[in-house]
Amino acid sequence: MAATYELVNDYLGQGQDVPAPAHIDEVDLDPYWVIAVWRMRYPLTFERRTLASTTSIDIGQTVDTLPTPLIITGLCSQLSVERNKGNYLMSMSAHLRPGGPNFLVEILPKDVCAAWIFSHRDQAKDLIAALNRGLPDAVGGSASVTNGFNSGLRFLGRVKSLRKQLSVTGGTGLKSLGYQLQATGFNEFSTQFFYEQGLTELIPELGMWAARIGTSLDDLTRTKEGTGDMQSAAVMKVLLEMFFGKGIPPGFGHEGDTLQNTTGGTSPDPKESPYGFIMPEVMGKLLGKRSASKAGGVLAYADLLEVILGLQKYVDTAAGGGRSTLSPASYQPTGFSSGDGSGTTFDDNGNLHLCTHDIYGAFPAQRPEVFGKPVWTLLQQYLNPAINEMYTCLRVNARGAIVPTLVIRQIPFTTSAFAKAHEDDPDMPTTSFLELPRWRLHPVLVEGMDIGRSDAEHFNFVHVYGQNGIHSPLVNPTLQLVRFPPIRDDLDIVRSGPQVLQATVNCGVAELVGKNVNRWNSLCADFYCGSEFSLNGTINAYYLQAPLAIGDNLEFDGVVYHIESILDSCQIDSRGKKSAITSLQLSHGMRATPAAITGLHYQYRNPDLGQYAGIYSDDTTALEPGTERGADGSTPPSPDPQGHAIANSAATAAQSAEEEEDDDTSG
């Protein structure tokens, strides 16, 4: 079984043997939230007198902040933080009440902003004390009050806007005042780079903030010996280094090259942007990142961002789960190496974590066009999105600290049946959906749900083909249809018509003449054919303080779902009562333990049906009125519409199989 964290234990203490409450009123919930804003010491750096940056401060001072933050607690009447796999920007929105400082004066764009949400107000005391002390003892481990496993950290980013909103009621003249604070995280990926070779030679000062991209792009197009293509994983590493770190290592593309995620370099280097993407020291303190790599001890963005790159594999290192037994390392893929080539894992400066297997994808050796394109768009060009995905999140690392993370991996929707069928095929490594670590949700923590199926997820004809801007004869779609035929469900096509999933990926010559296109077809067919039988929807839970992240799995009522988005929302109502809800947008719901398909009141002959949830009468009934729950949140067997008892057990399945065999032979 995959490593599992019992969310209800956060409300019951450390032990696994504490009986679960029967009602939410028996759970001690007293939500509390804290916003901290670190104001920039020098917010305006442009001088109109000279039409240039001011000379009164040095470069390192541009990220200086005031020593203590503006701490907002009771004056925040509403707070929401949203993370979504479909959007690399994390967003925070807060409504601030009057009665304190003039927030329009105190909060400016680009200020550093962080938010914490707690299930109980007592948990906020240590955090507020640490903030008032200027974070002198932030260490970044699992016990850290600022970003530890149970710290409640939900947002870290920069202020985007602050609006002062005043209204006057007609007739009475009654005035109301409030402030709306908006902030976003991972803005660094929105950066658009300006590069023109002649201009950088004419104005050398441009090198202070932009790397010598021309030289870097030349190195980028070098390919691995023996191929004519650039590999996806290698290109990703180089682009991340080029934009956020030191620059492209010499000899890129040859064996032994590694990404230097700690950027070093105290003197100008033609391949380094020595002051590009420098970050405020307070962000390093908050995250426990104590080693600054830029000249003068200034933090780079590469010092803060952790990257997980590659096809992920997991093992269950904490059978039984629960807060008292589950190590944060259980939530990390196996086979990691750090980006410095030393083979050590998760040290303070080794922020690039490479999985054992690279992601699939190869591309022709061409210089990418970088002018005016955001970093995120440039990375996506080399993603191979038919089978790979990329997203940002705040995620727990192996030290138990919540850190900004970029995940680039193969889509983890491979079914158990497909994974088992190819477990001995070295050319087809996969991430099985059920091997991802999961968070288990008890029914007592659920406020409501909207779960179901949709025929919009119905596909029975899958074809993925490659395209290459250089060797166009090889990418003729008709030729690829012949060489790599589509994967079809002919029986479903004759009853439903073709439901086509067709995708195009940029790829290199080796991908087109080899077997990779066929691999893409096979993987996508396993991902999507029959997906109309998986469950999707929304579960609203009373606030979950554990560090759930998008891209993780959630188990509830015998179903494992994939977390597509998380919305934490808090508010104080007109009576002064506080409430907090975690809304989870879920997809790809599959049975937690694949079952035999016998024991149903209808007949099926396809064993794959046992992978899906909602095929037995007692499935997904934990929240129904009058339902009795077991200690683990499970429900007892219930009768099917024809009055037969149904249980998801081997004994019941075996008995049903015998009955069906008797029926088949009775004539």
HELIX and SHEET records of a PDB file:
HELIX    1   1 LEU A    7  TYR A   11  5                                   5    
HELIX    2   2 ILE A   24  GLU A   26  5                                   3    
HELIX    3   3 ILE A   59  VAL A   63  5                                   5    
HELIX    4   4 PHE A  103  GLU A  106  1                                   4    
HELIX    5   5 ARG A  121  ALA A  124  5                                   4    
HELIX    6   6 LYS A  125  ASN A  132  1                                   8    
HELIX    7   7 ASN A  187  SER A  190  5                                   4    
HELIX    8   8 GLN A  197  LEU A  202  1                                   6    
HELIX    9   9 PRO A  204  MET A  208  5                                   5    
HELIX   10  10 ILE A  213  LEU A  220  1                                   8    
HELIX   11  11 SER A  232  PHE A  244  1                                  13    
HELIX   12  12 GLU A  281  LEU A  287  1                                   7    
HELIX   13  13 ALA A  295  GLY A  297  5                                   3    
HELIX   14  14 TYR A  301  LEU A  304  1                                   4    
HELIX   15  15 PRO A  328  TYR A  331  5                                   4    
HELIX   16  16 VAL A  375  GLN A  380  1                                   6    
HELIX   17  17 SER A  416  ALA A  421  1                                   6    
HELIX   18  18 PHE A  433  GLU A  435  5                                   3    
HELIX   19  19 PRO A  443  LEU A  445  5                                   3    
HELIX   20  20 ASP A  455  GLU A  457  5                                   3    
HELIX   21  21 SER A  472  VAL A  475  5                                   4    
HELIX   22  22 PRO A  477  ARG A  483  1                                   7    
HELIX   23  23 ASP A  490  SER A  496  1                                   7    
HELIX   24  24 VAL A  509  VAL A  513  1                                   5    
HELIX   25  25 ASN A  516  TYR A  528  1                                  13    
HELIX   26  26 SER A  531  PHE A  533  5                                   3    
HELIX   27  27 PRO A  607  GLN A  611  5                                   5    
HELIX   28  28 ALA A  650  THR A  665  1                                  16    
SHEET    1   A11 THR A   4  GLU A   6  0                                        
SHEET    2   A11 ARG A 438  ARG A 440  1                                        
SHEET    3   A11 ASN A 553  PHE A 556  1                                        
SHEET    4   A11 VAL A 559  ILE A 572 -1                                        
SHEET    5   A11 CYS A  76  ASN A  84 -1                                        
SHEET    6   A11 ASN A  87  LEU A  96 -1                                        
SHEET    7   A11 LYS A 175  GLY A 185 -1                                        
SHEET    8   A11 LEU A 153  VAL A 168 -1                                        
SHEET    9   A11 VAL A 112  PHE A 118 -1                                        
SHEET   10   A11 TYR A  32  TRP A  38 -1                                        
SHEET   11   A11 LEU A  70  ILE A  72 -1                                        
SHEET    1   B 7 THR A   4  GLU A   6  0                                        
SHEET    2   B 7 ARG A 438  ARG A 440  1                                        
SHEET    3   B 7 ASN A 553  PHE A 556  1                                        
SHEET    4   B 7 VAL A 559  ILE A 572 -1                                        
SHEET    5   B 7 LYS A 578  ARG A 591 -1                                        
SHEET    6   B 7 LEU A 535  TYR A 542 -1                                        
SHEET    7   B 7 VAL A 446  GLY A 452 -1                                        
SHEET    1   C 2 PHE A  46  GLU A  47  0                                        
SHEET    2   C 2 ALA A  52  SER A  53 -1                                        
SHEET    1   D 2 ASP A 229  GLN A 231  0                                        
SHEET    2   D 2 ALA A 362  PRO A 364 -1                                        
SHEET    1   E 2 ILE A 278  MET A 279  0                                        
SHEET    2   E 2 LEU A 299  ALA A 300 -1                                        
SHEET    1   F 5 SER A 337  SER A 338  0                                        
SHEET    2   F 5 LEU A 352  LEU A 354 -1                                        
SHEET    3   F 5 GLU A 306  LEU A 309  1                                        
SHEET    4   F 5 ILE A 402  GLN A 410  1                                        
SHEET    5   F 5 ASN A 388  VAL A 396 -1                                        
SHEET    1   G 3 ILE A 487  ARG A 488  0                                        
SHEET    2   G 3 PHE A 461  GLN A 467 -1                                        
SHEET    3   G 3 VAL A 500  ASN A 506  1                                        
SHEET    1   H 2 SER A 638  PRO A 639  0                                        
SHEET    2   H 2 ALA A 645  ILE A 646 -1                                        
END                                                                             
